């Protein structure tokens, strides 16, 4: 198991969770995400519509590293488990009505997740796993369903 760790936090609520990179299972994805996080990212975490218990973190296209669009399929899943972090990329116009590319990190916080979008099953790279006690973090993820989007900080753990 990797010793490289990430931190995800809801800074407005002062709640965070740690995740370990799955370097052996998804080496290129982990390397690209790690490189992307030379500087921490602040994104809007929104509850996903079709995938169940997931908060979607989209890296803005103008900030995303080009290599994130060229990652190979690694450690694919369509049934993520609680605590899984997955990577998905869709080029512009791949998703009906969305002309820009989508660089997405999915954070699954509960059971019965499935990556089934309107165009069908969409396997994603499982690249990290939440570790330790992330109950409060998971509860805030769930709140995005009823309360709306929340600010999320994503960074390398110190």
N, C-alpha and C positions, 0 to 999 in steps of 0.2 A: 504494500500500500504506500502511496505517495506521502511524503512529509509536507508537501505544499498544500497550504490551506487558503481558503477564501473566507471573507466575512461579508454577510448580507445583513443590512440593518434597516430598520424603520427609524430614521433619525428624529422625527417629530415625536415619536413615542419612546425613544431611548431603549429600543429592544433590538437585539441582534442574535444571529446564529452563525455558527462556523460550519464550513463544508470542506471536505477533503477532496482533492482532485484524484480522479481515477486514471492516473498516468499510464498504467499498464494496459488498461482496457481501451482507452481512447487517447493515445499519445498526441496525435496531431491536434485534436480539438482542445485538449488541455494546454498544449503549448501556445496555441493561438489565443485562447481566453486569457492565459497568464500574461502574454505579451500585450493584449488589449488593456489589461489592468495595470500597466506601468503607472498610470494616473487613475485614481478611483473614478468610478462613474456614478452619477446620480441620475436615476431614471424614474419614470412613473410606473408603479406596479399596478396593473389592472387585472381584474379577475377574468380568466378566460371564459369564453362562451360555450364551447363545445366539449372541452376536454375534462370536465369535472373539477376536482379540487386543485386548481392550478392558478398561480399568479404569473402573469406574463410580463417580462422585462424586455423591452425592445431597445436595443442599442440604436441611437439615431444614425441613419445612413451616412451623414456627413462626418461622423466620429468613428464609425466602424472601420477596422483595418480590412484591406482588400482580401487578405488571406481567409477571413471568416466566410467569404462567399465561395471558397474553393475547397472546403474541408471534405475529406472522404467520409463515407459511411463507416462509423466506428461504434461498437457496443450499442447497436440499435435496439430501440424498444418502441412498442406502441401501447404497452401497459405499464407505465411508470408506477413505482411504489412510493409510499410516503417518504419524503426526504430526498427524492431524486431531483437532480438538476439536469435538464436536457437542453440540447442545442438544436435550433432549426434555422434554416435560411430559405427564403423564397425570393427569386429575382422579381424585379418590377413586372407588373402585369400577370404574374403567375396566379395570383388570387384575384378573382373577379372584382373589379372596381377599385383596385389598389395599384396605382401606377408606379410606386416606389418599392425598392427592395425591403424585405423584412429580415432583420437580424434579431432573433428571439432566444431568450433564455427562459425556459419554463421551470418554475419552482413548484413541485408537487408537495402539498402539505397534508393530504389525506388519502384514504384508500379509494379504490375503484376509479383511478385515473385511466383515461384512454385517449390516445391521440388520433381521433377520428374527426376530420374537418368536413366541411360541406363537399369537398371534392374527393373524400374517401380517407382511407387510412394513410397516415403520414409518419413513417418511422423517423425518430429523432435520435441523435447521439446522446447517450447517457454519459455525462462526463464528470459529475461530482455527486457527492452524497452528504447531506446534512449530518452533523455529528453532535453527540452530547445531548443536553437538554434544550430542545428547541420548541417546547410546548407554547411559550408565550409568542414566539415568532410565528408559529403555525396558526395560533388564534388570530393574530393580526392579518395573516394571509386570508383567513376565512372571512374576516370582517370586510375585506374589499368587495365581497359579493353584495353586501347590503349597504355599506357606507360609501362605496366608490373608491376611486384610485387613491393610492398613497405614495408618498415619496420614498424611494428605496435607494440606499447607497450600496454599491457593489465594489469590493476592493480586495487586494491581497491582504491576508491576515498577517499581523506583525508578530 
